[in-house]
Amino acid sequence: MGFFSRFFRSRDKPKNYLGGLSFLFGDTTAGQTVNEKTSMQLTAVYACVRVLAESIAGLPVHIYRNNGKGKERVTDHPLCRILHDEPNPDMTSFVFRETMMSHLLLWGNAYAQILKARGGQVIGLFPLLPDKMKVDRDPKTKKLVYTYTKSDDQNPNFKGASQIELKQEQVLHIPGLSFDGLVGYSPIALAKNTVGMALACDEYGAKFFENGARPGGILKHPGVLKDPAKVRENWQAVYGGAGNTGRVAVLEEGMEYQPLSLPPEEAQFLQTRKFQIEEIARLFRIPPHMLGDLDRATFANIEQQSLEFVKYTLNPWVIRWEQALQKALLSDKEKEEYFIRFNVDGLLRGDYASRMQGYSIGRQNGWLSVNDIRELEDMNPLPEGEGGELYLVNGNMTKLKDAGIFAIPAGNGGVITNA
């Protein structure tokens, strides 16, 4: 069983050895080599990765403390600067999270080395390339062990040996969708035929225009040619390529040209390319309008699609990030008191009129104060003493049991109460 068990271990991407070597070499039925880097040549894949990576990178991330009555944002925790400003001397927080998220979307895993001081305090995070990482389990400690193969000097903390072994507590690992919950699978590898077909469409279109936007064909000669290859090469040199488009062909000795390939419009070339964009958008769960496809976008539904993107696409990734950061960066004692959250409130806000209507309802019904609203709009609070912290409610609202009680002013200056 030891021999066969190696073939079914979790990896960065599926490698179906027994069922064929297609996953190993990245070949597809469309004849294209698909991997995480070639897939980024497709504008649809690049756009999907960029939208999600930049969305995660641009979200504010904060550390909160459970104070017994609710949550309290803290700014004095050592992780605040690392997560919010500068994870390492070479990167900003935006660049670090953008890089990690792009790894997660393409390889299905994101890894970062955790640097700690002698007291156990986290002092830095350095991204690691997923295709250079191997994940195993130590038979003695039963903990995960990460073996990283160094190929360059991008990480200044790795010196000497080409393979570096890292303990579980030294690695921030964010896995994507997987079958074992330990190591994620690459979406690109799982959908290699979809991506391969899109790459084939791109190559077909480029070849079509390289040949002067003219379909291929055959040259018919009534006699016997001594050197057919030379005739073909001369024809291609004179009439092939986009620079020779529109040149008048001169045929001698009864030779005829007969086109063979179908024009792109007859082969539904453009429709095929459009469908592949929709397929890739479906793979990453991105609304088509965010990839520039506005066919089904209207003024009535585009805002709703954007809100659904936050709730159903971005939010699962946010939770995955939050829990991975808490698990790897907070000590067991800190986990009882602190937690990490991304703030997506800004992305869920509607247009100006909708926000003002919502604030008005919250203000009149007592769950929002003036300063609460000003904070949501990134405005400074009112000075103390001006009523910014008051929670008010309309005077015509009362308890149901008190509905029949009212007061009538008396003539002597007193109050007559009717129950």
N, C-alpha and C positions, 0 to 999 in steps of 0.2 A: 504493500500500500504506500510505502514511502516514495516510490518512483512516481506513481500516479498522483499522489497528493500534491506534488509540486505544480502540476498543471492546473489545479483548481484553487490555488491560493489567490487572495485578493491582490489586485494590481491596480496601477494607475488607470489602466484601460483594459477592456476585455481582450484576452488572447486565447482564442478557441483552438488549441493545438489539435485535439482529437477530431474536431469537426472540420478541420481545414486550417490552412495557414493564412487565410485572408485577413484576419484581425492582426496577425503578427506583422505582416508587411504592408498593411494599409491598402491593399488592392480592392477595387470595387467592381461591380458588374458593369459600370459605365466606362471602365478602363482607366480610371484616374487614381493616382496615389493620394490618399487622404490621410492627413495627420493634423495635429493641432496648429502647425505653422502654415501649411498650404491652405487650410480652410480659411485662414484670415485674409487670403487673397480675394475672397468673396465679399463684396460690399455688404451683403445681408448679414453674414456672420460677424464681420467687423463692427457693423452698426449695432447688432444685438449685444455683443460683448462690451462695446463702448457705452451704450445706454445704461446697462446694469452696473458696470464697474464705476462709472462716474456718479451714478445715483448713490451707491453705497459710500463712495469716497467723499461725497459732498454732504452727507448727513452729519449733523452735530452729534458727538458721542460724549456722554457724561457719566460720572460715577455718583451713585446715590447711597445714602445711609438710611437704614430703617431706624427711626427714632422712637418707635413705640406707638406713635399717633399717625404715622404716615411716612412718606419718603421725604428726604432732605438732600438737596444737591450739595456735594462737597467739592471744594477746589484745592484742598490742602493734601490730598492723597498723592503719593508719588506717581501713580499711574496716570493721573490727569494730564500731565505734560506729555507723557509718552503717547497716549491715545489721541489726545486732542491736537498736539502741536508737532512733536518731533520724535518718532520711534527710534531713529538712529541718526548719526551725524550727516548721513548722505541724503536723507529723504524727509519730506514733510509728511504729515499724517495723510493728506489727500493722496499723494503719490504712493505711499505704502499700501493703503487700502485699495487703491485702483489696481496696483500690481497684483496683490493677493487675490482680488476678486476676478481678475482676468485669468489667473491660474486656475481658480476654482471652476470657472465657466468652461474652460477649454480642456483641462486635464481631469476635472472632477475632484481635485484636492488642492488645498493651499497649505504650504508649510512655511514656518518662520522660526529661526533660532531665537531662543529666549536667553538673553544675557542677564545674569543675576550678580548682585554684590555678595560679599561674604555673609551678610546677615540674611540672605534670601530675598532681598528687595530686587524687583525687576528694574533694570536700568537700560534695556534696549531690546529691539526686535529687528531681526534681519531676515528678509524673504529668502527662501530656498527654492530652487527650480524643481518642480514636481517630477519631471522625467529623469532626474538624477537621484531620486529618493527611493529607498527600498524599505518596506515595513515588515518586521518580523516580531515574534514574541519570544522573550527570554524564557527558556525552559525552567530556570531556577526561580526567578522572581515572579514569573507569569505576567510581567509588564511588557508593554510594547517597546521595541528597540528600533531606532531609525538609523539606517546606514546611508550616508550621503556621499556620492561620488563627485569629488571636486574636479571641475574641468577648466577653471580659470581662477583669477584672483578677485572675483567680484566681492566675495565675502572676506574682509580683512581678518576675521577671527579664525579662519582655517589656514593653518600653516603646516608644512611638512607632508604627511602622508596624503595620498590621493583619495583614500576612503576614510571618512570620519564617522564614528559611531556616537550617536546622541541618545541619551536617556529620554524617557517619556516626559519627564518634567522639564526637559530642555527644549521642547518643541511645541510650538503653537500649531496644532493641526486642525484645519477646518475641512472635514470630508463632505462631499456632495452625496447625491443619491447612490446607495450601494446595496448589496445583497447581505452583507454581514455587519453593517454599521460601523466598520473600522476604517476601511479604505474605499473611497468613492470610485465610480466608473466615469470615464470620459464621455460626455454627451456626443462629442464628435465621432468617437469610435463606434458608439452604439448606432448613430445615424449616418454611418459612413456612405451608404448608398445614396441617401438624399443629398448629402454634401457633394459626393462624387458626380451625381447627375448635374448639379448646378455648375460644378467646375467644367464638366464636359460641354455644357451649353456656352459657357464663357469662351472656351477654346474654339468651339465651332464658329461662334460669331467672329472671333479674331481671325481665324483662318479664312473665313468667307470674305472679309474685307482685305486681308492680305492678298488674296487672289483677285483683287479688283472688283469685288462684289459680283463676280460672275460665277455661275455654277460650273463644276467640272464637266468634262465631256470626252469624246473620242474624235480622232481625226481618221476619216475613211479615205483610202487611196484605191483607185481601181486596179492598180497593178501590185507588184511585189516590191517592197522597200528593202534596200540592202542594209540600211542602218536605221531602224525605227527609233532607237534611243536618241540618236542625234536629232531627228526631226522633232521629237517630243521636247528635248532640251532647248532647241532653237525657238519653238513655239512659246514655251514658258518664259524664255528670256525676253522675247519681244512683246508678248501680250499679257504675261502674268504680272501680279502685283497691283496695288492700288494706284501707283504712279502711271500705269499704262491703261487705266480705265478709259474707255471711249475710243481707243485707237482702232483704226479701220484695218481689218485683217485682209491680207491678200493671199488667196489660195491658188496654187498652180497644179498643173497636171491632173485636173479633174478631182482634186482633193476636196472633201466635204467635212464640215465640223458639225457634230451632233451632240448637243448637251444631254447629260445623263441625270444630274442631281436635280431634286425638286427645289424651287425657290423657297426661301425661308418662310414667306407668308403661307405657302401651301403646306409646309410641314408644321405650321403653327409654332414657329420658333419663339416669337415674342410671348405668346400665351404660356408656353412651357417655362420660359424664364420667369414670368410673373408668378406662376404656380410654385416654382422652387423658392421664391422669396417668401411666399406664404407658408411653405413647409418649414423653412428655417425659423421664421417668426413663431410658428407653432412649437418648434423644438425648445425655444427659449422663453416661450409664453410672453411675447412682446406684442402689443397692439400694432397692427400694420401701419397706422398713421405715424408711429414713432420711427418707422423706417422710411418714411417719405411716400408711402402708398396711401393716398387720400381718396381712393375710389369709394369707400364706404364710410368715409368720415363726413359728418355734417356739423353745423353749429349746434345742433340739438344733442348729439351723442358724443362729441369729442371730449367734453369735460368729464362725462361719465366714464368713458374709456380710460382716461387718465387716472381717475380715482380707483377704478378697478385694477389698473396697473400697480398702484401702491398697495392695495389690499391683498391681491391674489398673486402678484408676481414678486414685488419687492419685499413685502412683509415676511414671507417664509425665509428669504435670505437674511433679513435683519435678525430674526430669531436665531437662525443658525450661527450667525456671527456673535451675537450677544452671549449665547450659552457657551460657545467655544472659548471666548475671551475670559468669561468668568471661571470656567473650568481650569484653564491653563495659567492664568495670571494672578488669581486671588488664592491666598492660602486658605486652609480649612477653617481657621479661626476668622479670617476676613469674610468668608462666604456667609457667615452667620449675621454679619452686620452690613456688608456692602453688596451692591449689585451694579451692573453696567447696562446702560440703555442708550439706544440710538433714538433721536428725536425726529419723527416723521410727520409731526403736526403741520409743518410748513407745506408739505406736499399734499396734505389732505384738505387744505383750505380751498374754499370755492372762490368765485369772483368777488369783487368788492361789495356788490349789493347783497349777495347771499351771506357774506360774513357779517355785515352790519345788521341784517335781519336776525341772524343767530345770536349776536351779542345783545341785541335789544331784548330778545326773549329771555336770555339768561339773566340780564340785568333786572328786568321787571319781575322775574320769579325768584330772585334771591340767591341764585347759585354763582353769580359772577359779580365782582365788584369793579369799580372803575379801574383800579390798578391791575386787576386780573386781565381785563380787556386790553389795557395799554401794554401789558407784558406780551400778550399774544400778538400784538401788532408791532412789537419791537420798539416800543416807546418807553421813555422814562416814567417812573411812577410819580404821582402827585406828591408834593411835599406833605409831611406829617401835619395833621390838623386841618387839611382841606377836604376830608371825607373820602379819600381815595380807597380806604379799606372797609368802608361801610357796605353791608349787604342789606338791600332794601327789598320790600315787597309791596305790591299795590294795596292800598287801604281798603278796597272793596272785597278783599279776600279774608275769610274768617273760618273758624271751625264749624263743621256742620251742626254740632250741638249748641253752638252759640248763635245760630242764624236768626232766632227770634228776639234776641236781646238788643235793645238800642236805647239811647239816652236822649231825653228832651230837656232843653234848658228851662228851668223854672223862673218865675217872675222875680223871686227874691234872691236870684243869683245862684240857687242850687241846681241840682240835676235830678230829674225824675227818670227812674229806670223802669222799663217795661219788660217783663219776662213772660 
